[in-house]
Amino acid sequence: MASERQPELFSTPAQLRDELAFKSWLETMEGFRQRSAADVVSRVKRAMIFADVLSAGSDHELRFLLEESSDYRGCSSSVRSQLKRAAQLYRQFRSLPEGRRS
C-alpha cells in the first residue's frame, strides 16, 4: 500500500462542488446509491495516488499508468478492478460539458 497521504482531491470550494456534482451524477445518471457513490469517490482518490487519472488520453493509457505503480500492482485483482472502474467513471464525468454533469 502506498505510504503517501491520500491527495486532497476535493479540498477547495470549487473541488468540493465537483465532488458533490460527481456524487450526484453517479446517483442520478449512473444509478448508484448514495453509499456506493461515496465509495467510488474514495476509490478515485486512491487511484490518483497511483496515477494522474485525468492526464491519461484513453482508458487503455489509464490502465497502463496505473500498472506502472508497484503499489497498485500489489492490490488484489478485485481492488484493482474497482480502482480502474472508479477512475473511468470520473474521467467520463469530467469529459461531459458542465451543464450535463448533474
Contacts in CASP RR format, 6 or more apart in sequence:
PFRMAT RR
TARGET T0000
AUTHOR 0000-0000-0000
METHOD contacts of the structure
MODEL  1
MASERQPELFSTPAQLRDELAFKSWLETMEGFRQRSAADVVSRVKRAMIF
ADVLSAGSDHELRFLLEESSDYRGCSSSVRSQLKRAAQLYRQFRSLPEGR
RS
1 71 0 8 1.000
1 75 0 8 1.000
2 49 0 8 1.000
2 50 0 8 1.000
2 69 0 8 1.000
2 71 0 8 1.000
4 49 0 8 1.000
6 45 0 8 1.000
6 46 0 8 1.000
6 49 0 8 1.000
7 45 0 8 1.000
7 48 0 8 1.000
7 49 0 8 1.000
9 15 0 8 1.000
9 19 0 8 1.000
9 44 0 8 1.000
9 45 0 8 1.000
9 48 0 8 1.000
10 16 0 8 1.000
10 18 0 8 1.000
10 19 0 8 1.000
10 41 0 8 1.000
19 41 0 8 1.000
21 93 0 8 1.000
21 101 0 8 1.000
21 102 0 8 1.000
22 37 0 8 1.000
22 41 0 8 1.000
22 44 0 8 1.000
22 90 0 8 1.000
22 93 0 8 1.000
22 101 0 8 1.000
23 34 0 8 1.000
23 37 0 8 1.000
23 38 0 8 1.000
23 41 0 8 1.000
24 102 0 8 1.000
25 93 0 8 1.000
25 96 0 8 1.000
25 101 0 8 1.000
25 102 0 8 1.000
26 32 0 8 1.000
26 36 0 8 1.000
26 37 0 8 1.000
26 40 0 8 1.000
26 89 0 8 1.000
26 93 0 8 1.000
27 33 0 8 1.000
27 34 0 8 1.000
27 37 0 8 1.000
28 102 0 8 1.000
30 89 0 8 1.000
32 40 0 8 1.000
40 85 0 8 1.000
40 86 0 8 1.000
40 89 0 8 1.000
40 90 0 8 1.000
41 86 0 8 1.000
43 82 0 8 1.000
43 83 0 8 1.000
43 85 0 8 1.000
43 86 0 8 1.000
43 87 0 8 1.000
44 53 0 8 1.000
44 86 0 8 1.000
44 87 0 8 1.000
44 89 0 8 1.000
44 90 0 8 1.000
46 83 0 8 1.000
47 53 0 8 1.000
47 66 0 8 1.000
47 83 0 8 1.000
47 84 0 8 1.000
47 86 0 8 1.000
47 87 0 8 1.000
48 87 0 8 1.000
49 71 0 8 1.000
50 65 0 8 1.000
50 66 0 8 1.000
50 69 0 8 1.000
50 71 0 8 1.000
50 72 0 8 1.000
50 83 0 8 1.000
51 62 0 8 1.000
51 65 0 8 1.000
51 66 0 8 1.000
51 68 0 8 1.000
51 69 0 8 1.000
51 72 0 8 1.000
51 87 0 8 1.000
52 65 0 8 1.000
53 62 0 8 1.000
53 87 0 8 1.000
53 90 0 8 1.000
53 91 0 8 1.000
54 90 0 8 1.000
54 91 0 8 1.000
54 94 0 8 1.000
55 65 0 8 1.000
56 62 0 8 1.000
56 64 0 8 1.000
56 65 0 8 1.000
56 91 0 8 1.000
59 88 0 8 1.000
59 91 0 8 1.000
62 84 0 8 1.000
62 87 0 8 1.000
62 88 0 8 1.000
62 91 0 8 1.000
63 84 0 8 1.000
66 72 0 8 1.000
66 80 0 8 1.000
66 83 0 8 1.000
66 84 0 8 1.000
66 87 0 8 1.000
67 73 0 8 1.000
72 80 0 8 1.000
72 83 0 8 1.000
73 80 0 8 1.000
75 83 0 8 1.000
93 101 0 8 1.000
END
